[in-house]
Amino acid sequence: MNYEALRAVFRRANAPLATNWSMHALWHTAALHMARDKRLSLRDVQTIFGHAHPSTTADIYLVEDEEQVIARVQEYLADAKERVTLPPPSPAIGHEASDLDVLFGGDLAWPGKDRGGPTPSGWREPDRFRRGRCSSTTN
């Protein structure tokens, strides 16, 4: 079947259905289905449809259905409750856990800080520092 014959089929079908289907609409429908298929990458779809840039394919065909996004987020959050949280690894030989906590900002950096205990002189609260109030906090 050539292009004109297929256009004639669409014209005959569109009239009683009061629709405006076209080959171009089928082209977009196929691209949307391919872009949503987990077995095909965006690069695959880009190649099939002849787009010069992946951003063209992404901008046109990576349209998210709001209900699907909400369902995926709910599934992710439900799965998060079931995930096992692994304890942090032990420090390597020659390193003290408290030193690493200070270096990386861990919970044990200054154990007494949140309980009203002493903090090192010159310690700056991050929120005060960000606001430009660089006063030290000591108890």
Disulfide bonds with the S-S distance in Angstrom:
none
